Amino acid sequence: MGNNKQALTSTEKAVMELLWEEARPLTSSEIVSLSVDKSWKPSYIHLVINSLLKKNYIEIAEFKQTTKNFARAFVPTMTQDELIVRDVLGKFELTNDTKFAIISHLIRSTKEKEQIDMIIRLCEEQKKIQ
């Protein structure tokens, strides 16, 4: 989470949201065709995709055959939750004590047993890394 990635433009965010929603690799033409409420032109989406690649928000997952050619298909490099946490943490200069206080509050507000068990597993895994 220490990545200092550049902020997303509104169009970049819309493309990311589409990629998260579809949960499968998408080509630029699929992004255009799935964005029925937008009037994006293919040349514009190519610029947006190149920007997202440069900022490391997406990566090439595969090459899909489209009629005679192959097209790059893209996936996000992070989940929507990871982006939200990174953005929140990036907006503030947080000390380790403040981060601990936030995490402690979030854990205390968790009521689902399965989620608590997952938090315990994550903590155990993190202890092994240290």
Secondary structure as UniProt FT lines:
FT   HELIX           10..22
FT   STRAND          26..27
FT   HELIX           28..34
FT   TURN            36..37
FT   HELIX           42..54
FT   TURN            55..56
FT   STRAND          58..66
FT   TURN            67..68
FT   STRAND          69..76
FT   HELIX           80..91
FT   HELIX           96..108
FT   HELIX           113..129
//
